[in-house]
């Protein structure tokens, strides 16, 4: 155990009903703090696995003001940012490696250290030359030509919006809103209202429908990234922005569709969202956490009726009901799908699960922090 995780919980591992959402968030943070020194968080590069977990931790710090969380985040970032502000190791052609830049804004504000501004400038500059399909949509990764993935909106949306707001670069508001509109236009299913995992305009990807270029399924976590990203964007997008009303409508439409597929018995959502009736489909905790977080936050920000909180609380409790503790009393979050590319139904169903996976714990902490601010 390292020094960052020595703060013990005031509650024993029994009786989960006694814990508040913010206490669950703290236990989630501490589960990984106790497992990894910040500079050892995998993988060994600037990447969204660490980024989503530490984004959850940052939101937890905003509420608790526990200095251990701030110093853990800062230590990880500082292990990746050199003295001249350059980033030690990342892939500048993958949206996944742009996402952790969201952590730099608070560190810049807290410290005034110009290294963080230089790193942000470097990361965001890549958007200006990002490879696009013929419609202008960002490639998800350089080795996936012309492919737009739902995940990409979370990887690029919040950092672009925060950069625009912080540094007065209004063109980034327009750029990232255009990506959101294009993604929704081409991935939304008119029957279910759900979004397919990806779209290849050229229809060349092995998974692409030969007529539409669409991925074949609605994968839970990929859909979950979209409302989480939209809400981050809408928090910082100007009230008068030309695309704001459309972004709100996309958010509302998606969440209204998602709640129809919540499992009534457990409150959770399935790995392949619309096929809960199939015997080999399974309930998954990271997508459930993202959906619950987004629903509760949309209510808090006034984009959904308070009636929708019922779905968020049911999803939250569904995840809580699956939690266990290890022999040291540490929280164990399981039933998390590991990182997953685009494929058919069998591909998603066969994906392994993990315990205390970085993006799974990150999604869990994001949910718990948001539920701590919900009423009722």
Phi, psi and omega in degrees: 000140180258173187292341183288337188249020186281348181290117183274154177286146179279354181246146177282165181290003179265162174056077183298336183293342183280345185273140175276162177304321182290330176293322175296320178300316180296318178297324176296313177302313186290333178302318180273332175297323179286337183271324186231134161294149187302321182287352181254005176302127182277156356279176184277064172192171177286110193207157185290339176303311175289324185298317182288321177297312182288334172295319175297317179298321179298319178293326175294318177298321180302327181271315186273335186058027176290116185295337179299324181292314179301314184291328177295313177301311182298321181296319178295312180301315183293336176285349182247347181250122181284172182300331180271004179090357177283157184264129188301313185203118174195165178255111186284001179249009179238126179301329180303331183265001174269327189308317184297349176302339178300335181287343187282335183296312180293321179296321176297316180295319184286325189249334187071009182289119186292344177303321183291324176294318179297320179294319177298315179302318180296313182297310186288334179299334181293333179300328186291339179238019184295138178292139183229160170283181186291343176272356180096008181278135181297133168296141179292317177216157183298327181269011170241073187304131173070003183272125170257128178246147176304321182307329186298333180292324176289324183290327184247336188294305182297317182294320179295318181292316179295323178296316178300315182292315187289323188245012174068030180261078187299336181297336178284332170301313182293316183300311187281329174297321178298323177295319179296317181294319180293318180298314181294320181302321188260348181249349184285133176271122184292340182277307184270335187083359179277169181248131174291153187301326182200174181212130175244109183300329181276350180062022183272337181297147183299333182270350190286135173298132184295340179267317188252339186079007184276151168297156186277346188222167175258096181274131188307302187294326179297319177294321182299327179298330189292305180293328176298316178294314181302320181292322175298318180294316183291333175297331188242354178284137182300144181301332184264006184298141187298334183257002187299314182299323179290320177298320178296318180296320177298315178301309183298315181299318181293314181292326176296327177286318185299318185296337180292343184251010176291134178291122186291332183283319186251340185084359182261176179243156183275155176307310170256109201301319189265007185238042179295344180282348181275135190296330183268356174289157184216154183279138192231136190277330183287318178293322177300317179297317180294318179296314181298317178300313184294319179297312181296320181290322178298324175293313182300323182272001174087017181267343176229154176297146176304339178302333183289344179301333178304318180292321180295314180295324180292320176294315177304309182295327177300319177290314180305321182295345181264352189287150174225175177234146178277184185293344178262005182084010179277146181292138175237117178255115183247191178057043179250122175293134177289173179308137193218131172276189181272138178198194180270183183304313181300325178300310182293320184292329181276355182296136177292161173249164181223170174244136180053039172294143187301313182284337175290315177294321177302314178298319179298314181295318176303316179297312185295320177298317180293319180294335177294341180259359181275157180248142176089000000 
